[in-house]
Amino acid sequence: MMTLDRNAAWALVCEWTQSESLRKHMLAVETAMRAYARQFGADEEAWAIAGLLHDFDYERFPNDAHSATDEHPAHGVRHLRSLGVSDEICTAIMGHAEYTSTPRESPIARTLFAVDELCGLVTAATYVRPSKSILDLEASSVKKKMKDKGFARGVSREDIIKGAAELGVELEAHIAFVVEALKANAEPLGLKGT
């Protein structure tokens, strides 16, 4: 039983996160989650909310020590549970951080892990384009940027590769799917460019 609707989830994101770029990252992950839910015939709203809320506590509790039980995402998940957010969503959010060692047993958990870092890489690849627009971004450009270790250093290439494998999709197809999903929501994500 999910008690937070999309508006309440967004209000929570805005209350806990001041960074515009982190908010846009959560919106990008929400967009990718919604697209995959549609493809898999899953609960679109639940998947979207998991994507939207996955990093809502990151700014307040960044967890540089990578504790499995303190700070991000554990602190945020405890808060979500207190609000009555479903165990499925909470477990998926815990599982998106490798250091929690939370098994990703459900499709929603595997998908959240698979799209999180990739959305960061796609966004970074968009920002360095002359047009600053995702609308002319090709999946092959993202894959090329992925090989450049100096580009978007904070993005875990290992997580992207492992995520696609856990999802059971080819890496190229996964990248293309996420790029297309984000293109469809380019303006609210700030990726439409000039």
N, C-alpha and C positions, 0 to 999 in steps of 0.2 A: 504494500500500500504506500503510494507516494503522496505525501501531503503538500509538497511544494510544487506549485505550478511554475510555468516559465517566467512569469512576471515576478513572482516571489524569489525565484532563483537569481534572476538578474538583479533584483534589489539587494540581495545578499552579496553578490559579486561587487556591486558598487559601494556597499557599506564597508567591505573588508579590503578592497583593492582600489588604490588611488591611481596607480600606473596605467596610463592609457594603452601602452603597448602590451601589458599583461592582460588587460581586459580584452583587447583585440585578439590576443592569442587564444583566450578562452572562447571567444566567439568563433574563431576559426575551427577550433576543435569541436565545438558544438555543431558547426556546419558540416564537418566531415562525418561526425557521428550520425547526424540526421540522414545524410546521404546513404551511409552504409546500412542504417536501420531500414530505410526504404528498399535497398537492394536485397537485404536478407529477409524482408517481411517481418521485421521485429517492431517493438513498441517505439515509435519514432520519438514521442515526447520523453519517455524515460531515458533513451539513449542520448537525446539532445541535452537533457538536464545533467546527465553524468558528464558529458563533455564540457558544458558550461561551468560546472562547479568544480572540476577536477583540481584547479589551482587556486581556488578562491581564498585559501588561507596562506598562500605562499609568501605574500608580501609581509604579513604580520609574523609568520613563523617559518623563515626560509630554510631551516634545517641543514646548515652547512656540515654538521657532524653526521648526517645521514642516519639519524636514529629511526628505528622502526616503530617506536612507540611515542616519541615526543615530536613536537613541531609538525611541519608539513610532511605528509598529508594526514597523519594520525590525529592531530589536534582538530583539524577541520572536519574529519569524519566523525569524531565524537560529537561535535556540534550538530552535524547533520542528523546523526542518530537521535539526538535530543529533540530535533524538530520532526521526527517521524519519517525521515527519508528511508526508503527501502534498503534492506540488507544487500540486495543485488547491486544497487547503485553505489552504496558505501564500499562494498568489497571491490568493485571495479575501480573506484577512485584510489583505494589503498594499493591495488595491484599495478597502477600505472607507474608507481615508483619502485624500481627493482629492489632497492635496499630494504623495503618492508618484507620481502620474501613472501608476499601474499600470492598464493596460486591464482593464476588467471584461468579459471575453469569454465566460465560462461562466455558466450559470444560477445556480450557487451564489454566484459573485462578485457578480452583479447583485442577487441576493436579499439578501445580507448588507448591501450598501450601502443597499438600499431599506428594510430594517427597522431598522437601527441607530438613526438619529436619531428615527425614528417611535416606537420603543419608549420612548425618553427622554421624548418629548412625551406619550405616552399615560400613562406613569407620573406625570409632573408633573400632568397633568389629573386623575388619580385622587386625588392627595394633597390637592388643593384642594376636593374634594367634601365636603359636610357628613358623608357616611357614610364617607369615606376608602376607599370600595370601588369597584373596577372593575366589580362585578356590576351596578351601576345606571348605568354610564357608557355613553352613546350616542356613536356615531361623529360625529354632528353636533356634539356638544359639543367633541370633539377638534378638529374642523375650525374651529370658532369660536375656540378657544384659539390655534390656529395663526395666525389673522389678527391676534391681539393681540401686537404686537411687544414689549411689555413683559413678556409672560408667558414664562417659561422661556427667557430670552435666549440661553442657551448652546446651544440646539437650533437647528440649521441648517434653516430652512424650505426653502431652496434645495435642500439635499440630499434632503429628503423628496419634494419635487416632482420632482426629477431622477430619484430612485430609482424612483418609481412609473412614470415615463415609460420608463426603461430596462427595467423589468420588463414593460412593455407592459400595464399595468392602469390603470384609472381611479383617480384619487386617492381618491375617496370609497370605492370598493370596497376599495382597499388599506388605508385606515384602518379600515374595518369588519372586514376580515379579521384584521388584527393585534389589534384590540380583542377580538374573539371568541377568538382564540388565547390571549391572555393571561388572559381570563376563565376559560378551562378549567384554568389553572394558578395561579389567584389566590392560594391560600394559601401555597405555597412562595415566591411572588414578593413576599409581604407586601402584597398588594393586595386582600385580602378585606375589610378595613375592620372597623368596629365591629359 
